[in-house]
């Protein structure tokens, strides 16, 4: 069955949410590496994590309002696009 525009959009939001989750983990890893070497840089990385989290929450709210509850398996939703 052909994919609907709705499926494509849901998949795009799911992809963005998964990418943001991966970005949070990667920035946190960089922060842990730099914590002892360049403590002056940690504040900026912590702010980045907070901003990524806020963006993720906004997208989750959008998804909930547009299509209902987020599925537990975002990867499956992402692959439907």
Secondary structure as a PSIPRED ss2 file (coil, helix, strand):
# PSIPRED VFORMAT (PSIPRED V4.0)

   1 X C   1.000  0.000  0.000
   2 X C   1.000  0.000  0.000
   3 X C   1.000  0.000  0.000
   4 X C   1.000  0.000  0.000
   5 X H   0.000  1.000  0.000
   6 X H   0.000  1.000  0.000
   7 X H   0.000  1.000  0.000
   8 X H   0.000  1.000  0.000
   9 X H   0.000  1.000  0.000
  10 X H   0.000  1.000  0.000
  11 X H   0.000  1.000  0.000
  12 X H   0.000  1.000  0.000
  13 X H   0.000  1.000  0.000
  14 X H   0.000  1.000  0.000
  15 X H   0.000  1.000  0.000
  16 X H   0.000  1.000  0.000
  17 X H   0.000  1.000  0.000
  18 X H   0.000  1.000  0.000
  19 X H   0.000  1.000  0.000
  20 X H   0.000  1.000  0.000
  21 X H   0.000  1.000  0.000
  22 X H   0.000  1.000  0.000
  23 X H   0.000  1.000  0.000
  24 X H   0.000  1.000  0.000
  25 X H   0.000  1.000  0.000
  26 X H   0.000  1.000  0.000
  27 X H   0.000  1.000  0.000
  28 X H   0.000  1.000  0.000
  29 X H   0.000  1.000  0.000
  30 X H   0.000  1.000  0.000
  31 X H   0.000  1.000  0.000
  32 X H   0.000  1.000  0.000
  33 X H   0.000  1.000  0.000
  34 X H   0.000  1.000  0.000
  35 X H   0.000  1.000  0.000
  36 X H   0.000  1.000  0.000
  37 X H   0.000  1.000  0.000
  38 X C   1.000  0.000  0.000
  39 X H   0.000  1.000  0.000
  40 X H   0.000  1.000  0.000
  41 X H   0.000  1.000  0.000
  42 X H   0.000  1.000  0.000
  43 X H   0.000  1.000  0.000
  44 X H   0.000  1.000  0.000
  45 X H   0.000  1.000  0.000
  46 X H   0.000  1.000  0.000
  47 X H   0.000  1.000  0.000
  48 X H   0.000  1.000  0.000
  49 X H   0.000  1.000  0.000
  50 X H   0.000  1.000  0.000
  51 X H   0.000  1.000  0.000
  52 X H   0.000  1.000  0.000
  53 X H   0.000  1.000  0.000
  54 X H   0.000  1.000  0.000
  55 X H   0.000  1.000  0.000
  56 X H   0.000  1.000  0.000
  57 X H   0.000  1.000  0.000
  58 X H   0.000  1.000  0.000
  59 X H   0.000  1.000  0.000
  60 X H   0.000  1.000  0.000
  61 X H   0.000  1.000  0.000
  62 X H   0.000  1.000  0.000
  63 X H   0.000  1.000  0.000
  64 X H   0.000  1.000  0.000
  65 X H   0.000  1.000  0.000
  66 X H   0.000  1.000  0.000
  67 X H   0.000  1.000  0.000
  68 X C   1.000  0.000  0.000
  69 X C   1.000  0.000  0.000
  70 X C   1.000  0.000  0.000
  71 X C   1.000  0.000  0.000
  72 X C   1.000  0.000  0.000
  73 X C   1.000  0.000  0.000
  74 X H   0.000  1.000  0.000
  75 X H   0.000  1.000  0.000
  76 X H   0.000  1.000  0.000
  77 X H   0.000  1.000  0.000
  78 X H   0.000  1.000  0.000
  79 X H   0.000  1.000  0.000
  80 X C   1.000  0.000  0.000
  81 X C   1.000  0.000  0.000
